[in-house]
Amino acid sequence: MRGLAILLFFNFVGVFLHQWARIPLPGSVLGLILFAAGLFSGIIKLEWVESTSHLLLRHMLLFFAPVVVGAMALSGVLRQQWLSITLALVGSLLIGMLITGWTASALMRGRDDQS
Amino acid sequence: MTSPDLFRNPLFGVSVTVIAYALASAVHRRFHWAHALLLTCGGIIALLLAGGIPYESYKIGGDLIAFFLGPATVALAVPLYKQWKRIRSHAKAVLTSVAAGSICGLASAGLLVWFAGGTRLVILSMMPKSVTTPISIELSRELGGSPELTAVLTVLAGLLGSVIGPAVLRRLGVRQDLAIGLAMGTSSHGIGTARVVRESELQGGASGLAMALAGIFTSIWLMPVYWWLGAHAG
């Protein structure tokens, strides 16, 4: 329970900062950033949170299944706009993937040459 | 007719989702080609349609399950922390490539829908689709898109990336394990990570790290879009 308590605490702080300080990042992402800072600074020990985090991440699919079920009301949008949706899905997947891969390869190669 | 009150009890949505997920996971263990998410959601949709149960009734319990997306997002810091220690010698390559890949991914997603004549709702729902589902859903809500549409687009991006990603990357000159992992995690989040973790531990680790980093970067890149939308809203 300690792990879940810590995760919920950071989630709550993130949502609070989002609403109160109007930081334009989702509360859960703010919680993720703060929790990562807690781990890197050593304030939070990995073993306190490791098993709970592993459990939640392993069953992530269960948690977003209800949202995907909600998309059945959107079949009209998907049917009408399938062309723009397909084009953007395939095109932006390739662009995002290749830009990441090429940038990483180029920077690592540059580093290897120097050493 | 059955009592509609029973379906409005949160226990209905919660138990249907958990039972469907448990059955789908069992089927997936026997037959690996059967995707657990498609089985879970397909099963729930079939049940709702067959029973004439309104989605609004299911959603009362479904929202309780979806609540855990929040703490699960926070939990992404754990793989981020663990993998960072392993590959921090490549910090500059990791941060630069994930930052560049996520901004190009979201900009091209929005521009391609706009170019092909898609509506504003589809543009806003498409932009966050490369990042892990709990974050993409939240970003879509913030932008004024449809979280449900974004959830489907995110899953499709993940599935497509996991099928064609490694082959396309190798053919186009991306051959190091670290670079392949980063590219998969940035563009195809958890589903892409699950694909490459079978190839090598380094690819899986880099992909898991990139997936958490891309979620943070994409959230930050979208900040000017909120301001722009706010300035043009009225």
Interface residues (C-beta under 8 A of the other chain):
Chain A: L4 L7 L8 F10 N11 G14 V15 P24 L25 P26 G27 S28 V29 G31 L32 I33 F35 A36 G38 L39 F40 L46 V49 E50 T52 S53 H54 L56 L57 H59 M60 L61 L62 F63 F64 A65 P66 V67 V68 V69 G70 A71 M72 A73 L74 V77 L78 Q81 L83 S84 I85 L87 A88 L89 V90 G91 S92 L93 L94 I95 G96 M97 L98 I99 T100 G101 W102 T103 A104 S105 L107 M108 R111
Chain B: G13 T17 V18 A20 Y21 A36 L37 T40 C41 I44 I45 L48 Y55 Y58 K59 G62 D63 I65 A66 F68 L69 G70 P71 A72 T73 V74 A75 L76 A77 V78 P79 L80 Y81 K82 W84 H90 K92 A93 V94 T96 S97 V98 A100 G101 S102 C104 G105 L106 S108 A109 G110 L112 V113 F115 A116 G117 G118 T119 L121 V122 M126 K129 S130 T132 T133 P134 I135 I137 E138 L139 R141 E142 S146 P147 E148 L149 A151 V152 L153 V155 L156 A157 L160 G161 G165 V168 L169 L172 G173 V174 R175 Q176 L178 A179 I180 L182 A183 M184 T186 S187 S188 G190 A210 A212 G215 I216 S219 I220 M223 Y226 W227
